[in-house]
Amino acid sequence: MRALAVVGARPNFVKVAPILHALEDVPGLEVRVLHTGQHYDRALSGSFIEQLDMPHPHHHLGIGSGTHAEQTGAVMIGVERILAEERPDALIVPGDVNSTLGAALAASKAGVPIVHVESGLRSRDWNMPEEINRVVTDRISDLLLCHCEEAVENLAGEGIAGDSVALVGNTMIDSLMRLLPAARAGGALERHGLSRRGYVLVTLHRPALVDEPTRLAPVIELLDDLARSLTVVMPLHPRTRARLEAMGAGAAQRLTVTEPLEYLDFIALQDAARLVITDSGGVQEETSALGVPCLTYRDNTERPVTITHGTNRLVGVRPDALSAAAREELARPFAEGAGQIPLWDGQAGPRAAEAIAALLATRVSSLSRRAA
Ligand code: UD1
Protein backbone atom coordinates (compact mmCIF):
# COMPACT_ATOMS: atom_id res chain seq x y z
CA MET A 1 0.00 0.00 0.00
CA ARG A 2 1.15 3.49 -0.75
CA ALA A 3 -0.11 6.92 0.31
CA LEU A 4 0.96 10.27 -1.03
CA ALA A 5 0.86 13.28 1.32
CA VAL A 6 0.79 16.69 -0.35
CA VAL A 7 2.04 19.78 1.51
CA GLY A 8 2.72 23.28 0.29
CA ALA A 9 2.35 26.06 2.83
CA ARG A 10 3.59 26.70 6.36
CA PRO A 11 0.61 25.41 8.37
CA ASN A 12 0.42 22.21 6.28
CA PHE A 13 3.68 20.90 7.71
CA VAL A 14 2.50 21.34 11.30
CA LYS A 15 -0.78 19.49 10.59
CA VAL A 16 0.59 16.58 8.63
CA ALA A 17 3.82 15.75 10.53
CA PRO A 18 2.08 13.87 13.40
CA ILE A 19 0.13 11.77 10.90
CA LEU A 20 3.26 10.88 8.96
CA HIS A 21 4.95 9.83 12.21
CA ALA A 22 1.99 7.65 13.21
CA LEU A 23 1.69 6.09 9.74
CA GLU A 24 5.25 4.75 10.14
CA ASP A 25 3.72 2.12 12.45
CA VAL A 26 1.21 0.85 9.86
CA PRO A 27 2.65 -2.42 8.47
CA GLY A 28 2.92 -2.69 4.70
CA LEU A 29 2.33 1.02 4.11
CA GLU A 30 4.75 3.30 2.32
CA VAL A 31 4.12 7.04 2.58
CA ARG A 32 5.60 9.42 0.05
CA VAL A 33 5.61 13.22 0.44
CA LEU A 34 5.11 15.81 -2.29
CA HIS A 35 5.90 19.49 -1.64
CA THR A 36 4.16 21.81 -4.07
CA GLY A 37 6.54 24.70 -3.34
CA GLN A 38 3.72 27.20 -2.66
CA HIS A 39 5.90 28.38 0.22
CA TYR A 40 9.54 28.34 -0.75
CA ASP A 41 11.40 30.63 1.70
CA ARG A 42 13.38 28.62 4.23
CA ALA A 43 11.62 30.37 7.12
CA LEU A 44 8.19 29.35 5.78
CA SER A 45 9.06 25.88 4.58
CA GLY A 46 12.44 24.12 5.01
CA SER A 47 12.92 25.04 8.65
CA PHE A 48 9.44 23.69 9.48
CA ILE A 49 10.13 20.39 7.74
CA GLU A 50 13.35 19.99 9.73
CA GLN A 51 12.02 21.05 13.12
CA LEU A 52 8.91 18.89 12.76
CA ASP A 53 11.14 15.96 11.83
CA MET A 54 9.24 15.29 8.62
CA PRO A 55 10.67 13.09 5.88
CA HIS A 56 12.43 15.11 3.19
CA PRO A 57 9.85 15.47 0.37
CA HIS A 58 10.24 12.85 -2.37
CA HIS A 59 8.84 15.25 -4.97
CA HIS A 60 9.01 19.02 -5.24
CA LEU A 61 6.88 20.89 -7.78
CA GLY A 62 8.40 24.34 -7.19
CA ILE A 63 5.18 26.15 -8.13
CA GLY A 64 6.08 29.34 -6.21
CA SER A 65 3.94 32.47 -6.00
CA GLY A 66 1.21 33.48 -8.41
CA THR A 67 -2.47 34.18 -8.72
CA HIS A 68 -4.95 31.71 -7.27
CA ALA A 69 -5.57 30.13 -10.67
CA GLU A 70 -1.85 29.97 -11.43
CA GLN A 71 -1.06 28.29 -8.12
CA THR A 72 -4.02 25.90 -8.14
CA GLY A 73 -3.54 25.03 -11.82
CA ALA A 74 0.20 24.42 -11.42
CA VAL A 75 -0.47 22.14 -8.43
CA MET A 76 -3.09 20.18 -10.42
CA ILE A 77 -0.75 19.66 -13.37
CA GLY A 78 2.18 18.63 -11.17
CA VAL A 79 0.18 16.38 -8.84
CA GLU A 80 -1.55 14.65 -11.77
CA ARG A 81 1.87 13.72 -13.19
CA ILE A 82 3.14 12.38 -9.86
CA LEU A 83 -0.09 10.42 -9.26
CA ALA A 84 0.43 8.68 -12.61
CA GLU A 85 4.01 7.81 -11.60
CA GLU A 86 3.35 6.80 -8.00
CA ARG A 87 -0.12 5.28 -8.34
CA PRO A 88 -0.92 5.76 -4.63
CA ASP A 89 -3.87 4.13 -2.89
CA ALA A 90 -4.71 7.39 -1.15
CA LEU A 91 -3.84 11.08 -1.22
CA ILE A 92 -3.53 12.94 2.09
CA VAL A 93 -4.07 16.72 2.04
CA PRO A 94 -4.21 19.04 5.07
CA GLY A 95 -5.92 22.37 5.57
CA ASP A 96 -7.34 24.89 3.16
CA VAL A 97 -4.56 26.42 1.09
CA ASN A 98 -4.38 26.50 -2.71
CA SER A 99 -2.09 23.45 -2.68
CA THR A 100 -4.80 21.51 -0.80
CA LEU A 101 -7.45 22.23 -3.40
CA GLY A 102 -5.19 21.71 -6.44
CA ALA A 103 -3.97 18.33 -5.16
CA ALA A 104 -7.48 17.19 -4.23
CA LEU A 105 -8.90 18.10 -7.65
CA ALA A 106 -6.13 16.23 -9.45
CA ALA A 107 -6.62 13.12 -7.26
CA SER A 108 -10.39 13.23 -7.64
CA LYS A 109 -10.15 13.13 -11.45
CA ALA A 110 -7.53 10.38 -11.27
CA GLY A 111 -9.79 8.24 -9.08
CA VAL A 112 -7.41 8.31 -6.10
CA PRO A 113 -9.22 8.37 -2.73
CA ILE A 114 -8.67 11.63 -0.85
CA VAL A 115 -8.08 12.03 2.88
CA HIS A 116 -8.72 15.59 4.05
CA VAL A 117 -7.07 16.56 7.32
CA GLU A 118 -8.89 19.38 9.19
CA SER A 119 -12.12 18.82 7.37
CA GLY A 120 -15.46 20.53 8.05
CA LEU A 121 -14.29 23.98 9.17
CA ARG A 122 -16.54 26.75 7.86
CA SER A 123 -16.31 30.55 8.13
CA ARG A 124 -19.31 30.94 5.79
CA ASP A 125 -17.38 33.83 4.30
CA TRP A 126 -17.08 33.23 0.57
CA ASN A 127 -14.70 36.15 0.19
CA MET A 128 -12.03 33.98 1.81
CA PRO A 129 -10.17 31.85 -0.73
CA GLU A 130 -9.67 29.32 2.06
CA GLU A 131 -13.46 28.84 2.43
CA ILE A 132 -13.75 27.88 -1.24
CA ASN A 133 -10.77 25.55 -0.85
CA ARG A 134 -12.30 23.89 2.23
CA VAL A 135 -15.78 23.36 0.85
CA VAL A 136 -14.65 21.98 -2.50
CA THR A 137 -11.99 19.74 -0.96
CA ASP A 138 -14.50 18.31 1.52
CA ARG A 139 -17.04 17.68 -1.23
CA ILE A 140 -14.63 15.46 -3.19
CA SER A 141 -12.89 13.75 -0.26
CA ASP A 142 -13.38 10.12 0.72
CA LEU A 143 -12.19 10.31 4.32
CA LEU A 144 -12.88 13.54 6.20
CA LEU A 145 -10.82 13.90 9.37
CA CYS A 146 -12.36 16.45 11.73
CA HIS A 147 -10.74 18.20 14.67
CA CYS A 148 -13.89 19.14 16.57
CA GLU A 149 -17.54 18.18 16.93
CA GLU A 150 -18.68 21.35 15.16
CA ALA A 151 -16.79 20.34 12.02
CA VAL A 152 -18.64 17.02 12.02
CA GLU A 153 -21.94 18.93 12.35
CA ASN A 154 -21.01 21.31 9.53
CA LEU A 155 -20.41 18.35 7.24
CA ALA A 156 -23.65 16.68 8.29
CA GLY A 157 -25.45 19.94 7.42
CA GLU A 158 -24.04 19.58 3.89
CA GLY A 159 -25.15 15.95 3.64
CA ILE A 160 -21.70 14.47 4.33
CA ALA A 161 -21.92 11.89 7.13
CA GLY A 162 -21.38 8.25 8.01
CA ASP A 163 -18.19 6.21 7.87
CA SER A 164 -16.36 8.72 5.68
CA VAL A 165 -16.29 11.24 8.56
CA ALA A 166 -13.98 10.67 11.52
CA LEU A 167 -13.57 12.90 14.57
CA VAL A 168 -9.88 12.45 15.36
CA GLY A 169 -8.87 15.71 17.05
CA ASN A 170 -6.34 18.38 16.22
CA THR A 171 -3.03 17.21 14.78
CA MET A 172 -1.65 20.76 14.97
CA ILE A 173 -1.85 20.43 18.75
CA ASP A 174 0.07 17.13 18.59
CA SER A 175 2.96 19.04 17.01
CA LEU A 176 2.65 21.79 19.59
CA MET A 177 2.65 19.41 22.57
CA ARG A 178 5.53 17.36 21.23
CA LEU A 179 7.79 20.31 20.54
CA LEU A 180 6.83 22.73 23.31
CA PRO A 181 9.56 21.53 25.73
CA ALA A 182 12.23 21.99 23.04
CA ALA A 183 10.75 25.37 22.13
CA ARG A 184 10.84 26.51 25.77
CA ALA A 185 14.44 25.38 26.10
CA GLY A 186 15.52 27.04 22.86
CA GLY A 187 16.24 30.53 24.25
CA ALA A 188 13.88 32.39 21.87
CA LEU A 189 12.79 34.92 24.51
CA GLU A 190 16.38 35.84 25.35
CA ARG A 191 17.35 36.09 21.69
CA HIS A 192 14.47 38.47 21.03
CA GLY A 193 15.02 40.44 24.25
CA LEU A 194 11.61 39.49 25.70
CA SER A 195 10.37 38.52 29.14
CA ARG A 196 7.59 36.05 29.99
CA ARG A 197 4.17 37.81 29.82
CA GLY A 198 5.99 41.05 29.04
CA TYR A 199 4.88 41.51 25.42
CA VAL A 200 2.05 41.30 22.91
CA LEU A 201 2.65 39.03 19.90
CA VAL A 202 1.02 40.06 16.61
CA THR A 203 0.66 38.19 13.29
CA LEU A 204 -1.25 39.66 10.35
CA HIS A 205 -1.05 38.27 6.84
CA ARG A 206 -4.51 37.94 5.29
CA PRO A 207 -4.73 39.66 1.90
CA ALA A 208 -8.14 41.17 2.81
CA LEU A 209 -6.40 43.12 5.56
CA VAL A 210 -2.80 43.72 4.56
CA ASP A 211 -3.30 44.35 0.83
CA GLU A 212 -5.57 47.29 1.57
CA PRO A 213 -3.57 50.29 2.90
CA THR A 214 -6.68 51.99 4.31
CA ARG A 215 -7.30 48.86 6.43
CA LEU A 216 -3.72 48.10 7.40
CA ALA A 217 -2.58 51.63 8.31
CA PRO A 218 -4.99 52.22 11.24
CA VAL A 219 -4.15 48.81 12.73
CA ILE A 220 -0.42 49.50 12.56
CA GLU A 221 -1.07 52.90 14.13
CA LEU A 222 -2.94 51.41 17.08
CA LEU A 223 -0.36 48.66 17.59
CA ASP A 224 2.34 51.30 17.54
CA ASP A 225 0.37 53.20 20.17
CA LEU A 226 -0.04 50.03 22.27
CA ALA A 227 3.75 49.62 22.11
CA ARG A 228 4.13 52.78 24.24
CA SER A 229 3.08 50.73 27.28
CA LEU A 230 4.13 47.14 26.41
CA THR A 231 6.51 45.59 23.88
CA VAL A 232 4.67 44.59 20.70
CA VAL A 233 6.44 41.92 18.64
CA MET A 234 5.38 41.37 15.05
CA PRO A 235 7.02 38.61 12.99
CA LEU A 236 6.32 39.62 9.41
CA HIS A 237 4.91 37.38 6.72
CA PRO A 238 6.57 38.33 3.37
CA ARG A 239 3.27 39.75 2.12
CA THR A 240 2.90 42.02 5.17
CA ARG A 241 6.53 43.11 4.98
CA ALA A 242 6.06 44.18 1.36
CA ARG A 243 2.95 46.19 2.21
CA LEU A 244 4.57 47.85 5.24
CA GLU A 245 7.59 48.80 3.16
CA ALA A 246 5.24 50.35 0.61
CA MET A 247 3.62 52.39 3.43
CA GLY A 248 7.02 53.88 4.22
CA ALA A 249 9.33 53.84 7.20
CA GLY A 250 8.04 55.31 10.38
CA ALA A 251 4.66 53.57 10.14
CA ALA A 252 5.70 51.13 12.83
CA GLN A 253 8.41 52.95 14.77
CA ARG A 254 7.76 51.39 18.17
CA LEU A 255 6.97 47.87 16.99
CA THR A 256 9.55 45.12 17.37
CA VAL A 257 9.45 43.75 13.87
CA THR A 258 11.12 40.41 13.03
CA GLU A 259 11.51 38.10 10.07
CA PRO A 260 8.99 35.21 9.93
CA LEU A 261 9.88 32.97 12.87
CA GLU A 262 10.76 29.33 12.65
CA TYR A 263 8.25 26.96 14.25
CA LEU A 264 10.02 26.42 17.60
CA ASP A 265 10.65 30.11 18.16
CA PHE A 266 7.11 31.03 17.20
CA ILE A 267 5.51 28.58 19.63
CA ALA A 268 7.94 29.73 22.34
CA LEU A 269 6.82 33.32 21.75
CA GLN A 270 3.13 32.37 21.75
CA ASP A 271 3.58 30.37 24.95
CA ALA A 272 5.10 33.27 26.90
CA ALA A 273 3.05 36.14 25.44
CA ARG A 274 0.79 38.29 27.57
CA LEU A 275 -1.63 38.57 24.65
CA VAL A 276 -1.71 37.51 21.01
CA ILE A 277 -3.38 39.48 18.21
CA THR A 278 -3.84 37.65 14.91
CA ASP A 279 -5.77 37.13 11.71
CA SER A 280 -4.44 33.57 11.33
CA GLY A 281 -6.43 30.37 11.77
CA GLY A 282 -3.81 28.15 13.39
CA VAL A 283 -2.77 30.78 15.92
CA GLN A 284 -6.33 30.87 17.31
CA GLU A 285 -5.93 27.14 17.98
CA GLU A 286 -2.40 27.19 19.36
CA THR A 287 -3.11 30.04 21.80
CA SER A 288 -6.22 28.19 22.99
CA ALA A 289 -4.20 25.06 23.68
CA LEU A 290 -1.53 27.14 25.45
CA GLY A 291 -4.04 29.14 27.51
CA VAL A 292 -2.84 32.49 26.16
CA PRO A 293 -5.52 35.10 25.39
CA CYS A 294 -5.99 35.75 21.69
CA LEU A 295 -7.80 38.58 19.90
CA THR A 296 -8.74 37.67 16.35
CA TYR A 297 -8.89 40.64 14.03
CA ARG A 298 -11.52 39.28 11.66
CA ASP A 299 -15.30 39.40 11.26
CA ASN A 300 -15.67 35.63 11.43
CA THR A 301 -13.82 32.50 12.33
CA GLU A 302 -14.01 28.96 11.00
CA ARG A 303 -12.78 27.90 14.44
CA PRO A 304 -15.58 28.94 16.87
CA VAL A 305 -14.53 26.14 19.24
CA THR A 306 -11.56 28.34 20.18
CA ILE A 307 -14.07 30.93 21.42
CA THR A 308 -16.44 28.57 23.22
CA HIS A 309 -13.76 26.30 24.72
CA GLY A 310 -10.51 28.21 24.30
CA THR A 311 -9.04 31.66 24.86
CA ASN A 312 -9.99 33.32 21.59
CA ARG A 313 -12.13 36.41 21.15
CA LEU A 314 -13.38 37.69 17.81
CA VAL A 315 -13.10 41.47 17.72
CA GLY A 316 -14.18 42.25 14.14
CA VAL A 317 -12.19 44.49 11.81
CA ARG A 318 -12.62 47.83 13.56
CA PRO A 319 -9.37 49.28 14.92
CA ASP A 320 -11.20 50.99 17.82
CA ALA A 321 -12.74 47.65 18.86
CA LEU A 322 -9.31 45.99 18.74
CA SER A 323 -7.77 48.80 20.75
CA ALA A 324 -10.51 48.58 23.41
CA ALA A 325 -10.31 44.76 23.59
CA ALA A 326 -6.51 44.81 23.90
CA ARG A 327 -6.56 47.39 26.69
CA GLU A 328 -9.31 45.49 28.50
CA GLU A 329 -7.38 42.24 28.22
CA LEU A 330 -4.14 43.82 29.42
CA ALA A 331 -5.87 45.41 32.41
CA ARG A 332 -6.94 41.96 33.62
CA PRO A 333 -4.58 39.70 35.59
CA PHE A 334 -3.22 36.89 33.43
CA ALA A 335 -5.29 33.75 34.05
CA GLU A 336 -3.05 30.68 33.96
CA GLY A 337 -4.54 27.43 32.63
CA ALA A 338 -5.01 26.13 29.13
CA GLY A 339 -8.35 25.81 27.35
CA GLN A 340 -9.72 22.27 27.33
CA ILE A 341 -10.91 21.28 23.90
CA PRO A 342 -11.99 17.65 23.53
CA LEU A 343 -9.51 15.53 21.55
CA TRP A 344 -6.91 18.30 21.35
CA ASP A 345 -4.76 16.04 23.45
CA GLY A 346 -1.62 15.29 21.46
CA GLN A 347 -2.97 11.94 20.21
CA ALA A 348 -4.80 13.06 17.08
CA GLY A 349 -2.03 11.82 14.75
CA PRO A 350 -2.38 8.15 15.82
CA ARG A 351 -6.21 8.38 15.59
CA ALA A 352 -5.93 9.88 12.10
CA ALA A 353 -3.46 7.16 11.07
CA GLU A 354 -5.87 4.49 12.28
CA ALA A 355 -8.69 5.93 10.16
CA ILE A 356 -6.38 6.19 7.13
CA ALA A 357 -5.20 2.58 7.61
CA ALA A 358 -8.84 1.43 7.72
CA LEU A 359 -9.61 3.30 4.47
CA LEU A 360 -6.57 1.74 2.78
CA ALA A 361 -7.47 -1.75 3.99
CA THR A 362 -10.96 -1.41 2.48
CA ARG A 363 -9.52 -0.14 -0.78
CA VAL A 364 -6.92 -2.89 -1.05
CA SER A 365 -9.49 -5.61 -0.34
CA SER A 366 -11.91 -4.21 -2.94
CA LEU A 367 -9.10 -3.97 -5.53
CA SER A 368 -8.02 -7.56 -4.88
CA ARG A 369 -11.65 -8.76 -5.11
CA ARG A 370 -11.92 -6.99 -8.47
CA ALA A 371 -8.64 -8.57 -9.66
CA ALA A 372 -9.85 -12.05 -8.65
C1 UD1 B 1 -1.19 30.98 2.30
C2 UD1 B 1 -2.62 30.44 2.43
C3 UD1 B 1 -3.20 30.89 3.77
C4 UD1 B 1 -2.29 30.47 4.93
C5 UD1 B 1 -0.89 31.05 4.67
C6 UD1 B 1 0.08 30.63 5.77
C7 UD1 B 1 -3.86 30.22 0.31
C8 UD1 B 1 -4.98 30.76 -0.49
N1 UD1 B 1 -3.50 30.94 1.38
O1 UD1 B 1 -1.30 32.38 2.24
O2 UD1 B 1 -4.45 30.25 3.95
O3 UD1 B 1 -2.79 31.02 6.13
O4 UD1 B 1 -0.42 30.55 3.40
O5 UD1 B 1 1.25 31.39 5.73
O6 UD1 B 1 -3.31 29.21 -0.03
N2 UD1 B 1 5.93 34.57 -0.33
C9 UD1 B 1 7.28 34.64 -0.11
N3 UD1 B 1 7.91 33.48 0.24
C10 UD1 B 1 7.26 32.30 0.37
C11 UD1 B 1 5.88 32.25 0.13
C12 UD1 B 1 5.22 33.39 -0.20
O7 UD1 B 1 7.91 35.66 -0.22
O8 UD1 B 1 7.91 31.30 0.72
C13 UD1 B 1 5.23 35.82 -0.68
C14 UD1 B 1 5.01 35.98 -2.13
O9 UD1 B 1 5.16 37.33 -2.46
C15 UD1 B 1 3.58 35.56 -2.32
C16 UD1 B 1 2.95 36.00 -1.01
O10 UD1 B 1 3.97 35.82 -0.04
O11 UD1 B 1 3.00 36.15 -3.44
C17 UD1 B 1 1.75 35.18 -0.64
O12 UD1 B 1 2.06 33.79 -0.60
P1 UD1 B 1 0.93 32.69 -0.92
O13 UD1 B 1 1.48 31.34 -0.70
O14 UD1 B 1 0.33 33.00 -2.23
O15 UD1 B 1 -0.18 32.94 0.13
P2 UD1 B 1 -0.11 33.28 1.68
O16 UD1 B 1 -0.49 34.70 1.81
O17 UD1 B 1 1.18 32.84 2.32
Boltz pocket constraint, residues with backbone or C-beta under 6 A from the ligand:
constraints:
  - pocket:
      binder: B
      contacts: [[A, 9], [A, 10], [A, 11], [A, 38], [A, 39], [A, 40], [A, 41], [A, 42], [A, 44], [A, 64], [A, 65], [A, 66], [A, 96], [A, 97], [A, 98], [A, 99], [A, 129], [A, 130], [A, 205], [A, 207], [A, 238], [A, 239], [A, 281]]
      max_distance: 6.0
